[in-house]
Amino acid sequence: MKALVLKHPGEVAVEEIAEPARGQDDLLLRVRRVGLCGSDLNSFRGTNPLVSYPRILGHEIAATIVTGNESHPGLSAGVNVAVSPYSNCGECAACRKQRPNACQFNQTMGVQRDGALTEFIVLPAGKLYASALGLKELCLVEPLTVGFHAVARGRVTKADTVAIMGCGGVGLGAISAAHFAGARTIGIDIEESKLELARKAGADQTIHARSERLHDRLLEITNGLGPDVFIEAIGSPETFRTAVEDVGFAGRVVYIGYAKAPVTYESRLFVQKELDILGSRNALPDDFRRVICMLEAGQFPASEAVTVVAPMKEAPKLLREWSQNPGQFAKIMVDLD
């Protein structure tokens, strides 16, 4: 069967590989569509420290069950599913606390282990989420869950005002999750096209951080109080500091992004504001179910969020173009039908 193999940084090709071995509890899936995200781009560029080569990319997955499991009647042959691409050990401290998304030994498909840019994969039933959604929407489920998990970590309610720094794919998930929870939502970015999409995803207010004074606008929008929750979805020292500086007193700060350099804080703000500082990693089953519920309700602009849908044979060219001009693409999906 065919697969898109990242052989070395910058070198990717469609190759023939062996069909997957199926364990006793696994279901055989035909991959229908796979989305590409920033981690795939970093792997292509050779800047993802978690990836070894060669590697099959792909963790944003829409698939169809080929062979079901009698123990799971809702997962019969022909059913379309979204996929959770994470593994967990079941024994580490996070797993013992029922937080497998933060497993110390997690292996994500397409990162630490081979992914789904191939014709068939096998997975256990617990990683599959059946829905009547279309392939585009199913393929968006996993990337949206990351933002949904951040909103859950921030304990967002309809009484909150939530600021989201970064309106890329992960930030859009947080915006749509906060909106779905009934909160007032503020999207922040430096690209007007992303802010426009943020408004369609549920942002009540948007701030262009290059043309507007972010601190002043946040105080204006919140009547001088600051946001109740500040979600950072970029990953830079500057935005890490901004979250702590601009969140309101007794607020919650949720970090999704990784700062690429050490961060220097004015630590008195942690104490004076009595902040909750929270990390957010991957997603839990409830996050997948909430995203599917939101998409089934038609509350996310799926069509506008996707720039390109192309067959696998065009994926090497698209990866090169994306690497050379990342601002040209919002979301790339690879069609395996």
N, C-alpha and C positions, 0 to 999 in steps of 0.2 A: 504494500500500500504506500501511497505518497505521503510525504511529510515535508514541512518547511524547516530546514535544519540550519541553525546558526553555527557555522563551523568554527569561525574565529571572529573577533570583533571586525565588523564591516564586511564580512563574507557570509552570505546566506544563499541557500540554493534549495530547490525542490528535488528531493531524492526518494528513492525506494527504501523502505525499512520493513522489518518483520512485523506481522500482526501482533497485537498485544496478547500476552498470556492472561487468562481469566481465572481468578481465584474462585473459591467455592461460593462466596457471598457477593461476588461482583456481578454487575449488569453490563452487558455490552451496549455501547452507544455509538451511533453514527454522528460524527460531528457535522453540524450544519453551518455554523457561523462562529467566528472568533473575533473579538475586539482586541485592538492593540492599545497599550497604555504607556505612560512615561517610563515605567520600569522596563518594558520591552525595548524602548528607544535607548535607554541607558545600557541595556545588555548588548544591543547592536553596536553602540559606540565603545563598548569595553569599559564603561565606568560603573557598572553594577558589581559591587564587591561580593555579592552572594552567588553569582553565576559562574559555573565552570563550563568549558566548551569541549565537545560540541553539545548544543542544547536545542531542543524543540521548544519554541516559544508558545505562549497562549494560555491565559487563565480566565479570560472573560468569554464564557462558553454558552452557546445554545446548541442542544443536541436532541436527537431522537432515539428512544430506546429501541434496540434491535431485539434483544433477548431479555425478558423481564424476570421477575422473581416471584414465585407463588406466595411467599411470605409478605409481599407488599403489593396488594391488588391494585393500588392506585398507580403503580409503576409497571404497566403492562407494555407489550410491544406496540410501537406506533405513537406512544405518548411523548410530547415534547417537554423538555426540562431545561431549567437553568442549573448551573453546577457550582457548588462550593469547591474551590481549588485547593483548600488548605488541608494539611494533615496534622495530627497531634499524637503525642506519645501515650497519653493517659496516665502518666506517672509523675510528671514534674510538678512543681508547686502550683503553677497556673492551672494545669489540668485537674489537680486535686481540689482546687477551689471552683470548679465548674466554669473555668474561663479558658477553654481550649483554643480560642482565637489568639491568645498570648502564649501558647505553648513554647517552652524553651527550645524545643527541637522541631518546631514547625518546618515543613517543607511545602512550599507553594508550587503548584504546577507552573512550568515555564520559567521557574527561577532556580530553586534548589533541585528540582527533578523535572523530567520532560513534561511538556505541556500538551495542548490540544490542537495545535496546527498540523493535524494529521487526519486521516479518514476515519479511524475508529479508536476509541479509548475504552477502558474498563474502569468502573468505579463502584464502590458500595452504595447501597440504597440511601444511607444517611447523608450522602453528599448531593442528593438530587432533589429538585423542587419542581414538581409538575405544575403546568399552567397552560391555559389556552391562549396566552399572549403570543404575538407574532415573534419571528426570529430576531428582529431588531430589538424589540423590548426585552426578550429573554437574554440577549447578549449584553444588555445594559444593567441587568440585575446586579451582578457581582460588583462592578465599579461603584454603583450607587450605594451598595450596602456599607461601604467604608465610611461614607459621610453619615449614613443612618446610625452606624455604631457610635460615631463621635457625638452625635446629638443625644443618643441614649446615655453615653458616659457623662455628658453635661447635664443630665436630668432636666432636659428642656420641657417646659409646660407652656400652656397657652398664656400664662401670666408673664412670660419672659420676652425680653427683647434680645435677639441673638445677632451678633456681628460675625460674619464669615469672611476671613481674609483669604482671597484666592478663589476665583470662580471658574477654575478648570474642572475636569471631570469629577474629582473628589469633592471640591467645594460645592459643585452643583448638587451632589448627593446630600451634603449637609444643608444646603439651602432648601431643597425639596423636603427633606426630613423635618426641618424646623417648621416649615410652612404646613406640612401635613399634621404636625402636632398642635397647630393653631397659634404658634408664636409669631410675634412681629419680627421680621427678618431683614437684615441689612447685608447686601453683598458688596464686597470691596475688591477692586482689581485696578489694573492700569491699562486694560484694553477694553475699548467701548463695545466691541463685538461680544466679549465674554459677559459684560454687564447687561447687554441686551438679552442674552440667553438666560442670565440669572433672573431677570425680571419675569421672563416666561416660565421659569422654574418655580417662582413663588416669592422672589425678593420684593418686599414692600418698598424698600428704598435701596438705592445703589450709590456708591461713592467712587468717583474716579480719583484714585490716590495720587496721580501725578498733577492733575489740574485743580484739585480741591485740597484744602487743609484737613487731613483726616481727623485729627483730634477735635478741631472746632466743629466739624460737621457731625461727629458722633455726639458731642455734647448738645448740639442744636436739635438733633433728631430725638434725643432721649431726655430733653428738658433739663440738661445739666447733670444727669445722674450717671451716664455711661451705660453701656450694655450690661445686661445681667450675665450673659454668657458670651465669651469671645472664642471662636474656633479658628485655629491657625491651620491653613491647608496649603501652604507654600513651601516652608522649610528654609528659612534664612535667619541669621542672627538678628537682623533688623526687625523682621516681623515677629520673631519670638519675643523681643523686648516690647514691641508695640502692643501685643496682646495683654501683657501685664500692666503696661502704663495706661492703656485706654479702657480696660474693663472697669465696671463700676465697683464700688466698695461691696464687700461680701459676695463678690462675683465668682464665676467659675471660668477657668481657662482650659481649653482642650487643645492639645497639640496632636495633629495627624502627621504633619510633615517632619522630616529630619533636617535640622540645621546642618549645613555642610561645613561649619566651622564652629569652634567654641563660642559660647554665648556669655556675654558679661551683663549681669543684671544689677539694678539697684534693688538689693534684696529687702530693704525696708518696706517696699510696696507689698511684698508677700504678707508681712505681719500687719502693717497698718490697715491694709484692706481686708485682712483675714481671708485670703483667696484660697480656693480649691484649685490646685494645679494638677491636671489630669492628662495622661497619655491615652492614645486610642490606636489600637492595632487591629487590622483585619476586620472580621465580623463574626457574629454568632447566628445560629439558626433563626432566632426571632427577627434579626435584622433582614435576613433574606425574605421571610414571610411578610414583613411590613413593606418592603420595597415592592414585592409582587402585588400586594393589596393596593398600593398607591398607583402602580402602573395599570392595573386592571380598572381602576377608577378613572383613568385617563388624565391624571394630574401631573404629567411630566411631558415636556416637548421633545419626544423621542426623535422625530424626524429632523428637527433643527439641530439636535445635538450630534448628529452623525454627518461627517463631511464626505466620506468615500466608502462605498461598498465595492470590493473588487475580488476577482477570483484569485486562487492561490498563486497561479503562475505570474501574476503581476505584483505579488507581495514583495519580492526582492527589490524591484524598482521603487515601489512606494516607500519602503524602509529607507532607501538611500535618499529619496527626495525629502522625506520627513526629517531625516537627520540634517540635511543641508538647509532646510527652511521650516523649522518646527512650527512657526506661527501660521503657516499656510493651512494646517489641519486642526480640526477640533477633535474628531474621533474617526479612526480608520477601522473598518470591519472587513475581514477576509471571509468570502463566501466559499464554502466547500461543496456545495451542491453541484 
